């Protein structure tokens, strides 16, 4: 009998394979572009005699609030102020947490823009339908005028996401709305990344250029294969590093929050099935105009819906949108937040809340406005993984605050003062505290909320 003898090189390969069995690759860091954000220095402030809405459903009349060292130090009917505190009279005005917008394209679809033009349009990486390795922060232009308009509407924190042309579109980033020269100088320290996915008509747009996917079937097949590749990669310590698979593997570990562009209820159901199959969590469906059709499942799966108040019908998958969407979700104990997507809504999310509440009341769902304020404050903070630091008026949290001229849900009210980490970043009465980027120098002044 003749015995087959393995060569020494074959034995080495076999030994390496055996050694890798049961191992997983070390978890890589995603912090290639670390935040350099530093809070602005500021004196202590005491805001007196305001109506205070805490972003958690609570309301306090004739309240006072102390800001110290960038934090909410104390609030209530009777508090003492340090001798060096600057006193702000809030009589007739309302104090709320800063607005948090979970879906923007600030700095990547910079104003003025035209969709598809290369100069100011960095939203989608169209080279491939699966691009988890791209990072929106590397395309962010901090001179975008939309940032300053949003600030004047009370937006203190926002997430920038890649677009929805890709089935998997890359990493989003959470930012603080302060003037900066680089993306890193505005990047929210320690905030989890968000991974953008998409379903439905938008990722099918590749068919226009004769590239897959051509159908919803193709979109889902590409996504499933990407997640399977990520599982295999995470379990193979010898696989060469792949930045895109690093991102997907981090999402499988729960370190990256998955945000999925979806309009139709059936698409959302398929995405949740996929998440359960591969073991990742979907943080939110964005746009979600048909979320009201499946509120119980969304509540059970703990998936949030980031919605508009009344946008619908501009394409077929948005045809079944209803203005009661947010209210019906809330009434079913499903998470709901309002989002902008476009600069026209970026400084008006407070009015989006008011419209959605009115639509609910007309349909018999009575939601108080202080309760609904959570849709643009504490709920988006939780969705972005920063709820321990911001999103509500809570002692010890960052002093991200807006002092409104009156009722924040009225179209006649304006954001008078906007604080980020206790620093007064915007003052409607002081042109020196109304940031304008270099790109806006010499341009006509536009009222962001006419």
HELIX and SHEET records of a PDB file:
HELIX    1   1 UNK A    8  UNK A   20  1                                  13    
HELIX    2   2 UNK A  136  UNK A  139  5                                   4    
HELIX    3   3 UNK A  145  UNK A  152  1                                   8    
HELIX    4   4 UNK A  203  UNK A  209  5                                   7    
HELIX    5   5 UNK A  216  UNK A  234  1                                  19    
HELIX    6   6 UNK A  243  UNK A  252  1                                  10    
HELIX    7   7 UNK A  265  UNK A  278  1                                  14    
HELIX    8   8 UNK A  291  UNK A  294  5                                   4    
HELIX    9   9 UNK A  295  UNK A  301  1                                   7    
HELIX   10  10 UNK A  316  UNK A  318  5                                   3    
HELIX   11  11 UNK A  325  UNK A  331  1                                   7    
HELIX   12  12 UNK A  343  UNK A  346  1                                   4    
HELIX   13  13 UNK A  349  UNK A  362  1                                  14    
HELIX   14  14 UNK A  369  UNK A  372  1                                   4    
HELIX   15  15 UNK A  373  UNK A  376  5                                   4    
HELIX   16  16 UNK A  378  UNK A  384  1                                   7    
HELIX   17  17 UNK A  431  UNK A  433  5                                   3    
HELIX   18  18 UNK A  438  UNK A  440  5                                   3    
SHEET    1   A 4 UNK A  71  UNK A  76  0                                        
SHEET    2   A 4 UNK A  59  UNK A  68 -1                                        
SHEET    3   A 4 UNK A  45  UNK A  53 -1                                        
SHEET    4   A 4 UNK A  86  UNK A  89  1                                        
SHEET    1   B 7 UNK A  71  UNK A  76  0                                        
SHEET    2   B 7 UNK A  59  UNK A  68 -1                                        
SHEET    3   B 7 UNK A  45  UNK A  53 -1                                        
SHEET    4   B 7 UNK A  94  UNK A  97  1                                        
SHEET    5   B 7 UNK A 401  UNK A 404 -1                                        
SHEET    6   B 7 UNK A 415  UNK A 420 -1                                        
SHEET    7   B 7 UNK A 423  UNK A 427 -1                                        
SHEET    1   C 8 UNK A  99  UNK A 104  0                                        
SHEET    2   C 8 UNK A 155  UNK A 160  1                                        
SHEET    3   C 8 UNK A 168  UNK A 176 -1                                        
SHEET    4   C 8 UNK A 194  UNK A 198 -1                                        
SHEET    5   C 8 UNK A 257  UNK A 262  1                                        
SHEET    6   C 8 UNK A 282  UNK A 287  1                                        
SHEET    7   C 8 UNK A 304  UNK A 307  1                                        
SHEET    8   C 8 UNK A 336  UNK A 338  1                                        
END                                                                             
